[in-house]
Amino acid sequence: MRTLWSGMRCAISLLFMDTAKILKAAEAMGAISSESSVSVLKQYLNDPNRSVRETCEIALAKIEWDNSSEGKAHHSAPTSEDRYVRRGCIQSFVLTCLAG
């Protein structure tokens, strides 16, 4: 997973030229909820596009909560649905990359 995430992070940097792809990437990063994506998301908090700013803010808030003690307690036993949602976000992101 770590290697996949590193590759996604590099790809994400290249995709930030298209608003739709920025939004998809930010949503996927929020769903994956890895603290390593915080720096990438913060770069777009001052984006001229309001949707980009708000999506990044939401993703950052989710990452912060998921990695807090309360969030960790809540997610201590992920359900099969949680794993399906994360896998779906990654697949959606990869398909978006390939389509672009």
Buried (B, 14 or more C-beta within 10 A) or exposed (E): EEEEBEEBBEBBEEBBEEBEBBBBBBBBBBBBBBEEBBEBBEEBEEBEEEEBBBBBBBBBEBBEBBBEEEBEEEBEEEEEEEEEBBEEBBEBBBEBBEEE
